[in-house]
Amino acid sequence: MMMGILSRMVPAVALTTAIPGLADRGAFMSINSSLQQIAGGIAAAAAGMIVQQKTEFSPLEHYNTVGNVMVCISILSVLLLYRVSLMVKKKLGEKKV
């Protein structure tokens, strides 16, 4: 799973960095990195609220719910990335004219 997620990061970053102009790219990358860190913290906190353990020696509960949420968010991310891809293609098409 980690290999699959990380292998998708390079094309995603390449697509998102094509959106801002060259002069704004540094600020965009800084804000993008900050948002990624915030999203990671929120995801960890949300997963911590979903997964529970009744006692110290009992198994984790609702761990599968976190997996289902991750699948839904991954599908949403693919759809949003497709939208970004269309925006980049449109922007590159306008530059050629």
Backbone as ProteinMPNN parsed JSONL, in Angstrom:
{"seq_chain_A": "MMMGILSRMVPAVALTTAIPGLADRGAFMSINSSLQQIAGGIAAAAAGMIVQQKTEFSPLEHYNTVGNVMVCISILSVLLLYRVSLMVKKKLGEKKV", "coords_chain_A": {"N_chain_A": [[0.824, -1.188, 0.0], [1.895, 1.265, 0.843], [3.904, 1.595, -1.067], [2.376, 1.877, -3.363], [0.99, 4.244, -2.806], [3.064, 6.125, -2.481], [4.257, 5.968, -5.0], [2.468, 7.273, -6.568], [2.724, 9.867, -5.824], [4.705, 11.44, -7.138], [3.753, 11.933, -9.87], [1.437, 13.317, -9.109], [2.401, 15.583, -7.738], [3.824, 16.735, -9.819], [1.733, 17.424, -11.523], [0.279, 19.263, -9.936], [2.141, 21.299, -9.487], [2.274, 22.444, -11.936], [0.212, 24.176, -12.14], [0.344, 26.855, -10.821], [1.836, 30.049, -11.76], [5.257, 30.635, -12.821], [6.493, 32.53, -11.168], [5.007, 32.379, -8.855], [5.348, 29.861, -7.881], [7.01, 28.978, -5.722], [5.749, 30.0, -3.389], [3.336, 28.666, -3.664], [4.148, 25.967, -3.395], [5.034, 26.015, -0.762], [2.678, 26.583, 0.696], [1.194, 24.364, -0.118], [2.704, 22.254, 0.992], [2.363, 22.848, 3.709], [-0.405, 22.466, 3.966], [-0.539, 19.721, 3.429], [0.769, 18.675, 5.671], [-0.947, 19.526, 7.721], [-3.267, 18.132, 6.958], [-2.379, 15.508, 7.309], [-2.077, 15.449, 10.103], [-4.729, 15.905, 10.933], [-5.922, 13.638, 9.82], [-4.669, 11.605, 11.298], [-5.616, 12.215, 13.86], [-8.383, 11.888, 13.462], [-8.482, 9.153, 12.792], [-7.571, 8.138, 15.191], [-9.743, 8.74, 16.807], [-11.671, 7.082, 15.736], [-10.717, 4.409, 15.876], [-10.753, 2.171, 18.55], [-9.985, 0.809, 21.804], [-11.031, -1.337, 24.171], [-9.953, -2.385, 26.59], [-6.622, -2.622, 27.953], [-5.597, -5.021, 27.04], [-7.331, -5.938, 25.13], [-8.415, -6.457, 21.706], [-7.946, -4.123, 18.919], [-10.68, -2.114, 17.894], [-12.976, -1.292, 15.275], [-11.117, -0.847, 13.326], [-11.313, -1.586, 10.697], [-13.117, 0.278, 9.774], [-11.623, 2.597, 9.495], [-10.091, 1.84, 7.308], [-12.104, 1.659, 5.34], [-12.901, 4.343, 5.217], [-10.519, 5.421, 4.277], [-10.403, 4.277, 1.702], [-12.613, 5.519, 0.482], [-11.803, 8.219, 0.589], [-9.546, 8.034, -0.993], [-10.651, 7.435, -3.501], [-12.084, 9.805, -3.926], [-9.9, 11.527, -4.046], [-8.636, 10.666, -6.402], [-10.555, 11.436, -8.28], [-10.505, 14.221, -7.919], [-7.865, 14.721, -8.646], [-7.969, 14.058, -11.326], [-9.521, 16.158, -12.215], [-7.744, 18.276, -11.742], [-5.795, 17.53, -13.574], [-7.159, 17.979, -15.982], [-7.37, 20.757, -15.818], [-4.677, 21.499, -16.007], [-4.039, 20.574, -18.591], [-5.72, 22.242, -20.061], [-4.598, 24.722, -19.442], [-2.016, 24.438, -20.503], [-2.695, 24.115, -23.156], [-3.689, 26.646, -23.775], [-1.378, 28.182, -23.655], [0.056, 27.39, -25.898], [-1.204, 28.565, -28.024]], "CA_chain_A": [[0.0, 0.0, 0.0], [2.751, 2.453, 0.902], [4.574, 1.74, -2.352], [1.387, 2.394, -4.297], [0.698, 5.638, -2.478], [4.233, 6.952, -2.76], [4.524, 6.009, -6.442], [1.515, 8.222, -7.164], [3.029, 11.222, -5.365], [5.5, 12.185, -8.119], [2.883, 12.516, -10.895], [0.505, 14.275, -8.51], [3.138, 16.823, -7.485], [4.122, 17.325, -11.126], [0.506, 18.065, -12.022], [-0.119, 20.421, -9.133], [3.094, 22.401, -9.644], [2.08, 23.061, -13.247], [-0.912, 25.117, -12.077], [0.707, 28.261, -10.602], [2.857, 30.622, -12.621], [6.624, 30.413, -12.363], [6.806, 33.462, -10.081], [4.241, 32.008, -7.662], [5.514, 28.434, -7.594], [7.587, 28.779, -4.392], [4.695, 30.225, -2.395], [2.375, 27.579, -3.822], [4.71, 24.744, -2.818], [5.065, 26.189, 0.686], [1.305, 26.416, 1.182], [0.83, 22.977, -0.385], [3.362, 21.434, 2.006], [1.69, 23.1, 4.985], [-1.714, 21.806, 3.935], [-0.322, 18.284, 3.536], [1.085, 18.374, 7.068], [-2.182, 19.697, 8.493], [-4.155, 17.023, 6.605], [-1.855, 14.314, 7.971], [-2.422, 15.539, 11.52], [-6.176, 15.724, 11.07], [-6.215, 12.226, 9.527], [-4.234, 10.8, 12.445], [-6.541, 12.472, 14.962], [-9.667, 11.261, 13.138], [-8.31, 7.703, 12.915], [-7.486, 7.863, 16.622], [-11.089, 8.785, 17.396], [-12.459, 5.968, 15.214], [-10.195, 3.153, 16.417], [-10.869, 2.124, 20.01], [-9.542, -0.401, 22.489], [-11.778, -1.32, 25.437], [-8.995, -2.543, 27.688], [-5.23, -2.657, 27.495], [-5.295, -6.315, 26.436], [-8.332, -6.298, 24.126], [-7.998, -6.068, 20.342], [-8.438, -2.847, 18.398], [-12.009, -2.185, 17.281], [-13.308, -0.318, 14.226], [-9.949, -0.618, 12.472], [-11.788, -1.716, 9.313], [-13.795, 1.527, 9.414], [-10.577, 3.506, 9.02], [-9.773, 1.377, 5.955], [-13.188, 2.063, 4.445], [-12.8, 5.797, 5.047], [-9.361, 5.658, 3.424], [-10.772, 3.927, 0.331], [-13.495, 6.594, -0.018], [-10.996, 9.419, 0.39], [-8.67, 7.769, -2.14], [-11.469, 7.589, -4.71], [-12.31, 11.241, -4.068], [-8.627, 12.131, -4.462], [-8.432, 10.354, -7.818], [-11.454, 12.293, -9.051], [-9.992, 15.589, -7.856], [-6.636, 14.767, -9.424], [-8.392, 14.086, -12.726], [-9.943, 17.536, -12.475], [-6.516, 19.07, -11.836], [-5.178, 17.167, -14.847], [-7.875, 18.714, -17.034], [-6.996, 22.17, -15.703], [-3.308, 21.641, -16.519], [-4.109, 20.428, -20.04], [-6.327, 23.455, -20.593], [-3.63, 25.799, -19.3], [-0.951, 24.212, -21.481], [-3.285, 24.358, -24.48], [-3.794, 28.081, -23.964], [-0.042, 28.734, -23.859], [0.537, 27.066, -27.243], [-1.886, 29.421, -29.008]], "C_chain_A": [[0.87, 1.255, 0.0], [3.47, 2.677, -0.421], [3.615, 2.323, -3.388], [1.082, 3.864, -4.06], [1.875, 6.529, -2.859], [4.553, 7.022, -4.248], [3.574, 6.959, -7.162], [1.843, 9.664, -6.79], [3.763, 12.04, -6.421], [4.615, 12.741, -9.233], [1.908, 13.554, -10.328], [1.184, 15.61, -8.252], [3.473, 17.508, -8.803], [2.898, 18.029, -11.702], [0.173, 19.327, -11.237], [0.869, 21.573, -9.257], [2.98, 23.067, -11.001], [0.978, 24.114, -13.219], [-0.458, 26.556, -11.847], [1.748, 28.734, -11.614], [4.229, 30.431, -12.012], [6.978, 31.299, -11.172], [6.122, 33.064, -8.77], [4.492, 30.585, -7.198], [6.072, 28.178, -6.196], [6.554, 28.946, -3.289], [3.661, 29.101, -2.456], [2.878, 26.302, -3.164], [4.759, 24.823, -1.294], [3.681, 25.975, 1.291], [0.852, 24.969, 1.003], [1.435, 22.045, 0.665], [2.697, 21.614, 3.37], [0.338, 22.399, 5.052], [-1.577, 20.29, 4.032], [-0.03, 17.883, 4.98], [-0.148, 18.491, 7.956], [-3.136, 18.535, 8.229], [-3.688, 15.728, 7.258], [-2.183, 14.299, 9.455], [-3.9, 15.318, 11.772], [-6.555, 14.264, 10.83], [-5.817, 11.329, 10.698], [-5.177, 10.986, 13.632], [-7.894, 11.795, 14.71], [-9.581, 9.742, 13.27], [-8.216, 7.307, 14.384], [-8.834, 7.905, 17.306], [-11.948, 7.606, 16.93], [-12.027, 4.651, 15.852], [-10.235, 3.212, 17.947], [-10.34, 0.797, 20.538], [-10.165, -0.367, 23.884], [-10.866, -1.436, 26.648], [-7.599, -2.622, 27.09], [-4.903, -3.939, 26.732], [-6.327, -6.746, 25.392], [-7.867, -5.843, 22.74], [-8.558, -4.693, 19.947], [-9.787, -3.058, 17.726], [-12.161, -1.058, 16.27], [-12.119, 0.018, 13.337], [-10.349, -0.7, 11.004], [-12.52, -0.454, 8.85], [-12.796, 2.544, 8.89], [-10.182, 3.127, 7.595], [-10.835, 1.782, 4.954], [-13.169, 3.569, 4.186], [-11.64, 6.128, 4.116], [-9.674, 5.348, 1.956], [-11.647, 5.028, -0.27], [-12.704, 7.868, -0.3], [-10.051, 9.242, -0.799], [-9.427, 7.93, -3.448], [-11.752, 9.062, -4.964], [-11.044, 11.942, -4.554], [-8.341, 11.868, -5.932], [-9.318, 11.238, -8.688], [-10.972, 13.748, -9.057], [-8.699, 15.736, -8.657], [-6.939, 14.766, -10.918], [-8.82, 15.498, -13.117], [-8.731, 18.463, -12.608], [-5.812, 18.786, -13.159], [-5.845, 17.888, -16.008], [-7.527, 20.192, -17.013], [-5.606, 22.411, -16.278], [-3.303, 21.535, -18.036], [-4.701, 21.683, -20.682], [-5.329, 24.617, -20.547], [-2.496, 25.656, -20.307], [-1.443, 24.441, -22.896], [-3.399, 25.842, -24.785], [-2.44, 28.712, -24.24], [0.466, 28.498, -25.273], [-0.046, 27.997, -28.296], [-1.248, 30.761, -29.102]], "O_chain_A": [[0.614, 2.194, -0.753], [3.632, 3.818, -0.854], [4.005, 3.166, -4.195], [0.933, 4.635, -5.008], [1.692, 7.57, -3.489], [5.071, 8.036, -4.715], [3.873, 7.4, -8.271], [1.292, 10.591, -7.382], [3.471, 13.225, -6.586], [4.712, 13.933, -9.528], [1.594, 14.545, -10.987], [0.602, 16.661, -8.52], [3.411, 18.734, -8.895], [3.013, 19.101, -12.296], [-0.177, 20.351, -11.825], [0.465, 22.73, -9.143], [3.534, 24.148, -11.204], [0.826, 24.869, -14.178], [-0.847, 27.428, -12.625], [2.445, 27.932, -12.236], [4.356, 30.104, -10.832], [7.686, 30.863, -10.265], [6.62, 33.386, -7.691], [3.9, 30.147, -6.211], [5.637, 27.232, -5.539], [6.487, 28.136, -2.365], [3.172, 28.642, -1.424], [2.129, 25.628, -2.457], [4.55, 23.821, -0.61], [3.536, 25.265, 2.286], [0.195, 24.413, 1.882], [0.757, 21.15, 1.168], [2.492, 20.643, 4.098], [-0.015, 21.81, 6.073], [-2.415, 19.637, 4.655], [-0.529, 16.863, 5.455], [-0.369, 17.66, 8.837], [-3.746, 18.008, 9.159], [-4.511, 14.934, 7.713], [-2.528, 13.253, 10.005], [-4.28, 14.625, 12.715], [-7.399, 13.711, 11.536], [-6.545, 10.401, 11.047], [-5.499, 10.024, 14.328], [-8.481, 11.206, 15.618], [-10.497, 9.111, 13.797], [-8.725, 6.258, 14.779], [-9.056, 7.188, 18.282], [-12.853, 7.178, 17.647], [-12.861, 3.872, 16.312], [-9.801, 4.192, 18.552], [-10.261, -0.196, 19.815], [-9.865, 0.521, 24.682], [-10.993, -0.68, 27.61], [-7.429, -2.68, 25.872], [-4.025, -3.939, 25.869], [-6.199, -7.831, 24.823], [-7.026, -4.952, 22.622], [-9.5, -4.182, 20.553], [-10.003, -4.073, 17.063], [-11.545, 0.0, 16.403], [-12.113, 1.052, 12.669], [-9.805, 0.017, 10.164], [-12.538, -0.154, 7.656], [-13.09, 3.275, 7.944], [-9.961, 4.007, 6.763], [-10.514, 2.201, 3.842], [-13.397, 4.011, 3.06], [-11.755, 7.01, 3.265], [-9.25, 6.085, 1.066], [-11.437, 5.424, -1.417], [-12.919, 8.521, -1.322], [-9.786, 10.197, -1.529], [-8.901, 8.501, -4.403], [-11.668, 9.518, -6.104], [-11.115, 12.85, -5.382], [-7.854, 12.753, -6.635], [-8.873, 11.735, -9.723], [-11.03, 14.421, -10.087], [-8.472, 16.774, -9.279], [-6.231, 15.41, -11.692], [-8.517, 15.97, -14.213], [-8.7, 19.33, -13.481], [-5.291, 19.703, -13.793], [-5.165, 18.359, -16.92], [-7.4, 20.817, -18.065], [-5.378, 23.411, -16.959], [-2.633, 22.321, -18.706], [-4.231, 22.129, -21.728], [-5.23, 25.398, -21.493], [-2.063, 26.645, -20.9], [-0.688, 24.91, -23.748], [-3.226, 26.253, -25.932], [-2.36, 29.686, -24.989], [1.225, 29.312, -25.799], [0.559, 28.195, -29.35], [-1.695, 31.604, -29.88]]}, "name": "protein", "num_of_chains": 1, "seq": "MMMGILSRMVPAVALTTAIPGLADRGAFMSINSSLQQIAGGIAAAAAGMIVQQKTEFSPLEHYNTVGNVMVCISILSVLLLYRVSLMVKKKLGEKKV"}
